[in-house]
């Protein structure tokens, strides 16, 4: 004689295992998506930090270069003035 109660118990256990596997898979997919999102946010934050550092540095380097050029120009003017004889009227 066949035990139908045992078949129902086995089917219930199989259904529970399937539900648990789906839940585990869903949790794994959610965790992977969150990790991917965190990596994107970290990259964006790092890029913003680098840009925030580069802008003031580039401004300072441009200002320093201009200052050096002005100083060099003044030195050359002084050398030219010292070397070129003055006209006497």
FENVEN-V114013 format. One record per pair of residues at least 6 apart in sequence whose C-alpha atoms are under 8 Angstrom apart, sorted by the first residue. I is the first residue (numbers start at 1). J is the second residue. If there is no record, write none. Layout:
I;J, I;J
//
This chain:
none
//
